């Protein structure tokens, strides 16, 4: 194993603004505290919250590093006190509060997971953020079960491609929306039963027709909706839910306000819920990691599901990676390959 240097390259947010504010810089390599491990980063995932942090709209949690990056893969090079697993030399992927855009990154040992057998070390950086998010929101909060139906908005995103695969693997009917014919085709190839181009069709009318025609196990309406859009989608989502349906809100890309008729919510006994991931405690994230290892890791090990990687950039091209993210032309995940690898 390579020796651990005293300094490392990382991406600094010089000021809040566009992608051009992301600059390569150097800083001391951090040391793991109790319950932590230091990972030599192979790759880091690029996510929408990173873009929001760059713009000054999503500050790091108190006490966390200002270095962006919510997920990494790599090799454990040192461990803090009270850490028995993972061990030095283990290859892992990890969810982190911040710090992924760097050559080395600290992670809570209990939130590290082994690299799945069918996934490369680099590509595994695209697993934690989306798989943690989908599992806790679709299957824990949304309670999606085999035989039910799921509508995923933004099916070609990292979250969307993960939700499609996991929902199908667990026996659900999956509908999704996407913005181009290419993205819709990809979603259907990935397993979605129907993908609707929201730029050309009214997704609410299309889903209504599909469920009323009996192609959904739910009958009229869908059982669970995973939404990252918010704003004008909210009232449409309420109308589309089946009796006892669940709407899970995980982002608000088109705004946090909407005018809503709440009568359908009462009549259909709808459940509204939502969550964010980064502010949760280590203990809560550890519980999600344990559930993933039990229920999802066998699917990753066997190749039934996988992270969809669109493009990998060198660490120093973080600005270009953010520009791609904001263009919304990608399908799946965008990664940064650490300079030391």
C-alpha positions as CSV (number, residue, x, y, z in Angstrom):
1,X,0.0,0.0,0.0
2,X,1.2,3.5,-0.7
3,X,2.4,5.6,2.2
4,X,0.0,8.3,3.3
5,X,1.3,11.8,2.5
6,X,0.9,14.8,4.9
7,X,-0.8,17.0,2.3
8,X,-3.5,16.4,-0.4
9,X,-5.2,18.0,-3.3
10,X,-8.8,18.9,-2.9
11,X,-11.5,21.1,-4.5
12,X,-12.0,24.5,-2.8
13,X,-15.1,26.6,-3.2
14,X,-13.4,30.0,-3.6
15,X,-16.7,31.9,-3.3
16,X,-20.3,31.2,-3.9
17,X,-21.2,31.2,-7.6
18,X,-21.0,29.3,-10.8
19,X,-18.9,26.2,-11.6
20,X,-15.8,28.3,-12.2
21,X,-15.5,29.0,-8.4
22,X,-14.3,25.3,-7.9
23,X,-10.5,25.4,-7.8
24,X,-7.9,22.7,-7.1
25,X,-6.0,23.5,-3.9
26,X,-3.9,21.7,-1.2
27,X,-4.5,21.1,2.5
28,X,-3.2,18.8,5.2
29,X,-4.5,15.2,5.1
30,X,-7.0,14.9,8.0
31,X,-6.6,12.3,10.8
32,X,-9.4,10.0,11.8
33,X,-11.1,10.5,15.1
34,X,-12.8,7.9,17.2
35,X,-15.2,5.8,15.1
36,X,-13.7,7.2,11.8
37,X,-11.6,5.9,9.0
38,X,-9.4,7.7,6.5
39,X,-10.0,6.7,2.9
40,X,-7.6,7.2,0.0
41,X,-10.2,8.3,-2.5
42,X,-10.5,6.5,-5.8
43,X,-13.5,8.5,-6.9
44,X,-16.2,10.8,-5.6
45,X,-19.8,11.2,-6.7
46,X,-21.2,14.6,-7.9
47,X,-24.7,15.4,-6.6
48,X,-27.2,18.2,-6.7
49,X,-26.6,19.1,-3.1
50,X,-22.9,19.8,-4.1
51,X,-24.2,22.3,-6.6
52,X,-26.4,23.9,-4.0
53,X,-23.5,24.1,-1.6
54,X,-21.3,25.7,-4.3
55,X,-24.1,28.4,-4.7
56,X,-24.3,29.0,-0.9
57,X,-27.8,27.4,-0.6
58,X,-26.8,24.2,1.3
59,X,-24.1,24.9,3.9
60,X,-22.2,22.0,5.5
61,X,-23.4,20.7,8.9
62,X,-21.9,22.4,11.9
63,X,-18.3,21.2,12.5
64,X,-18.0,19.6,9.0
65,X,-15.4,20.4,6.5
66,X,-16.3,22.9,3.7
67,X,-14.9,20.6,1.1
68,X,-17.9,19.4,-1.1
69,X,-18.6,15.8,-1.9
70,X,-21.2,13.4,-0.3
71,X,-19.9,10.0,-1.3
72,X,-16.6,8.3,-2.1
73,X,-15.0,5.0,-2.9
74,X,-11.5,4.0,-2.1
75,X,-9.1,2.2,0.3
76,X,-8.9,2.6,4.0
77,X,-5.4,3.8,5.0
78,X,-5.9,4.5,8.7
79,X,-8.5,4.1,11.4
80,X,-9.4,5.9,14.6
81,X,-10.0,4.6,18.0
82,X,-12.8,2.0,18.5
83,X,-12.8,0.9,14.9
84,X,-12.7,-2.9,14.2
85,X,-14.3,-2.8,10.8
86,X,-13.4,-1.8,8.1
87,X,-9.7,-2.6,8.5
88,X,-6.7,-0.9,6.9
89,X,-6.4,-2.1,3.3
90,X,-10.1,-2.7,2.9
91,X,-11.8,-1.3,-0.2
92,X,-15.0,0.5,0.6
93,X,-17.6,3.0,-0.5
94,X,-19.0,5.5,2.0
95,X,-21.6,8.1,2.5
96,X,-20.0,11.3,4.0
97,X,-21.4,14.6,5.2
98,X,-18.7,16.5,3.2
99,X,-15.2,16.1,2.0
100,X,-15.4,13.8,-1.0
101,X,-13.8,16.1,-3.5
102,X,-10.3,15.3,-2.3
103,X,-7.5,12.7,-2.4
104,X,-8.3,11.6,1.1
105,X,-11.6,11.7,3.0
106,X,-12.8,10.9,6.5
107,X,-15.8,8.7,6.9
108,X,-17.7,7.1,9.8
109,X,-16.6,3.5,10.0
110,X,-20.2,2.3,10.5
111,X,-21.4,4.0,7.2
112,X,-18.7,2.3,5.1
113,X,-19.8,-0.6,2.9
114,X,-17.7,-3.2,1.0
115,X,-17.3,-2.8,-2.8
116,X,-19.9,-5.1,-4.5
117,X,-18.4,-8.0,-6.4
118,X,-19.7,-6.9,-9.8
119,X,-18.8,-3.2,-9.4
120,X,-15.3,-1.6,-10.0
121,X,-13.7,0.4,-7.1
122,X,-14.1,3.6,-9.1
123,X,-17.8,3.1,-10.1
124,X,-18.7,2.2,-6.6
125,X,-18.4,5.9,-5.8
126,X,-21.8,6.3,-7.5
127,X,-23.6,4.0,-5.0
128,X,-23.9,5.6,-1.5
129,X,-25.8,8.8,-2.0
130,X,-28.5,7.4,-4.4
131,X,-28.9,4.0,-2.8
132,X,-29.1,5.4,0.8
133,X,-31.6,7.9,-0.5
134,X,-33.8,5.5,-2.5
135,X,-33.8,2.8,0.2
136,X,-34.8,5.1,3.1
137,X,-37.4,7.1,1.1
138,X,-39.0,4.5,-1.3
139,X,-38.8,1.4,0.9
140,X,-38.8,2.7,4.5
141,X,-40.8,5.9,4.4
142,X,-42.8,5.0,1.2
143,X,-43.3,1.4,2.2
144,X,-43.2,0.2,-1.4
145,X,-44.1,-3.5,-1.6
146,X,-44.1,-6.2,-4.2
147,X,-47.2,-5.9,-6.5
148,X,-47.5,-2.2,-5.9
149,X,-46.7,0.7,-8.3
150,X,-44.1,3.5,-8.1
151,X,-43.9,6.7,-10.1
152,X,-40.4,8.2,-10.2
153,X,-40.0,11.7,-11.4
154,X,-36.6,12.3,-13.1
155,X,-36.1,8.7,-14.0
156,X,-32.8,9.3,-15.8
157,X,-31.1,10.9,-12.8
158,X,-28.8,9.1,-10.4
159,X,-31.8,8.8,-7.9
160,X,-34.1,7.8,-10.7
161,X,-32.0,5.1,-12.3
162,X,-31.5,3.6,-8.8
163,X,-35.2,3.7,-7.9
164,X,-36.2,2.1,-11.2
165,X,-33.8,-0.8,-10.7
166,X,-34.6,-1.4,-7.0
167,X,-38.3,-1.1,-7.4
168,X,-38.3,-3.7,-10.3
169,X,-36.0,-6.0,-8.3
170,X,-38.5,-6.0,-5.5
171,X,-41.5,-6.7,-7.7
172,X,-43.1,-3.3,-8.3
173,X,-44.7,-1.8,-11.4
174,X,-42.6,1.3,-12.3
175,X,-43.7,4.5,-14.1
176,X,-41.2,7.3,-14.7
177,X,-40.9,10.7,-16.3
178,X,-37.9,12.1,-18.2
179,X,-37.3,15.0,-20.6
180,X,-36.1,13.4,-23.9
181,X,-36.9,10.4,-26.0
182,X,-33.3,9.1,-25.4
183,X,-33.8,9.3,-21.6
184,X,-37.2,7.7,-21.8
185,X,-35.8,4.8,-23.8
186,X,-33.0,4.3,-21.4
187,X,-35.4,4.2,-18.4
188,X,-37.5,1.5,-20.2
189,X,-34.4,-0.5,-21.0
190,X,-33.4,-0.3,-17.4
191,X,-36.7,-1.8,-16.3
192,X,-39.4,0.9,-16.2
193,X,-42.7,-0.4,-17.4
194,X,-43.6,3.0,-19.0
195,X,-41.5,6.2,-19.3
196,X,-43.3,9.4,-20.2
197,X,-41.6,12.4,-21.9
198,X,-42.9,15.3,-19.8
199,X,-42.0,17.8,-22.4
200,X,-44.3,16.2,-25.0
201,X,-47.0,14.7,-22.8
202,X,-49.0,15.5,-19.7
203,X,-47.6,12.9,-17.3
204,X,-50.6,13.2,-15.0
205,X,-53.1,12.4,-17.9
206,X,-50.9,9.5,-19.1
207,X,-50.5,7.9,-15.7
208,X,-54.2,8.3,-15.1
209,X,-55.0,6.5,-18.4
210,X,-52.5,3.7,-17.6
211,X,-53.8,3.0,-14.1
212,X,-57.4,3.3,-15.1
213,X,-56.7,0.8,-17.9
214,X,-55.6,-1.7,-15.3
215,X,-52.0,-2.0,-16.2
216,X,-51.1,-1.1,-12.6
217,X,-51.4,-3.5,-9.7
218,X,-52.7,-0.5,-7.8
219,X,-55.8,-0.2,-9.9
220,X,-56.7,3.5,-10.2
221,X,-53.7,5.6,-9.2
222,X,-50.2,4.7,-8.1
223,X,-49.2,3.5,-4.6
224,X,-45.9,5.5,-4.2
225,X,-44.6,8.7,-5.9
226,X,-40.9,9.7,-5.5
227,X,-40.6,13.4,-6.4
228,X,-37.7,15.7,-6.6
229,X,-39.5,18.5,-8.5
230,X,-42.0,20.0,-6.1
231,X,-43.8,23.2,-7.0
232,X,-46.4,22.5,-9.8
233,X,-45.9,18.8,-9.5
234,X,-47.3,18.6,-6.0
235,X,-51.1,18.9,-6.8
236,X,-50.7,16.6,-9.8
237,X,-49.0,14.0,-7.6
238,X,-51.9,14.1,-5.0
239,X,-54.4,13.5,-7.7
240,X,-52.5,10.6,-9.1
241,X,-52.1,8.7,-5.9
242,X,-54.2,5.6,-5.2
243,X,-56.2,5.1,-2.0
244,X,-53.7,4.8,0.8
245,X,-51.0,6.2,-1.6
246,X,-47.8,7.7,-0.3
247,X,-46.0,10.8,-1.7
248,X,-42.3,11.0,-0.8
249,X,-40.8,14.5,-1.4
250,X,-36.9,14.5,-1.5
251,X,-36.1,17.8,-3.3
252,X,-37.8,20.9,-4.6
253,X,-36.2,21.8,-7.9
254,X,-39.2,23.8,-9.0
255,X,-40.1,25.4,-5.7
256,X,-41.4,24.7,-2.3
257,X,-44.9,26.3,-2.7
258,X,-48.0,25.1,-4.6
259,X,-51.7,25.6,-4.5
260,X,-53.3,22.4,-3.5
261,X,-56.8,21.0,-3.2
262,X,-56.6,18.8,-0.1
263,X,-59.9,17.1,-0.6
264,X,-58.3,14.1,-2.5
265,X,-55.8,13.7,0.3
266,X,-58.7,13.2,2.8
267,X,-60.8,11.0,0.5
268,X,-57.9,8.7,-0.5
269,X,-56.2,8.7,3.0
270,X,-52.9,9.8,1.4
271,X,-49.7,9.9,3.3
272,X,-47.3,12.9,2.7
273,X,-43.7,12.5,3.8
274,X,-40.2,13.7,2.8
275,X,-36.7,13.8,4.0
276,X,-33.2,15.0,3.5
277,X,-30.2,12.7,4.1
278,X,-27.1,14.8,5.0
279,X,-28.4,16.2,8.4
280,X,-29.2,12.8,9.8
281,X,-27.2,11.4,12.6
282,X,-24.5,8.8,12.2
283,X,-26.7,6.4,14.1
284,X,-29.6,6.9,11.6
285,X,-27.3,6.5,8.6
286,X,-25.8,3.4,10.2
287,X,-29.2,1.8,10.3
288,X,-29.7,2.6,6.6
289,X,-26.3,1.1,5.8
290,X,-27.1,-2.1,7.7
291,X,-30.4,-2.4,5.8
292,X,-28.7,-1.9,2.5
293,X,-26.1,-4.5,3.3
294,X,-28.8,-7.0,4.1
295,X,-31.4,-6.3,1.4
296,X,-29.6,-4.5,-1.5
297,X,-25.9,-5.6,-1.5
298,X,-26.8,-9.2,-2.7
299,X,-28.5,-7.5,-5.7
300,X,-25.3,-5.4,-6.4
301,X,-23.0,-8.4,-5.8
302,X,-25.0,-10.5,-8.4
303,X,-25.2,-7.7,-10.9
304,X,-29.1,-7.5,-10.8
305,X,-28.7,-3.7,-10.0
306,X,-25.8,-1.4,-10.6
307,X,-24.9,2.3,-10.4
308,X,-25.4,3.9,-13.8
309,X,-22.2,6.0,-14.6
310,X,-22.5,8.7,-17.2
311,X,-19.1,10.2,-17.1
312,X,-16.0,10.4,-14.9
313,X,-13.9,13.6,-14.7
314,X,-10.4,14.1,-13.2
315,X,-10.7,15.8,-9.8
316,X,-9.2,19.1,-11.2
317,X,-12.2,19.2,-13.7
318,X,-14.8,19.6,-11.0
319,X,-16.1,22.7,-12.7
320,X,-16.8,20.8,-15.9
321,X,-18.5,18.1,-13.9
322,X,-20.8,20.7,-12.3
323,X,-21.6,22.3,-15.6
324,X,-22.7,18.9,-16.9
325,X,-24.8,18.3,-13.8
326,X,-26.5,21.6,-14.2
327,X,-27.1,21.0,-17.9
328,X,-29.3,18.0,-17.0
329,X,-28.2,16.2,-20.2
330,X,-26.6,13.3,-18.4
331,X,-28.1,9.9,-17.6
332,X,-27.2,8.5,-14.2
333,X,-24.2,9.5,-12.1
334,X,-21.2,11.8,-12.7
335,X,-18.0,11.0,-10.9
336,X,-14.7,12.7,-10.1
337,X,-11.6,10.5,-10.1
338,X,-9.1,11.5,-7.4
339,X,-5.8,12.9,-8.6
340,X,-3.7,10.4,-6.5
341,X,-5.4,7.5,-8.3
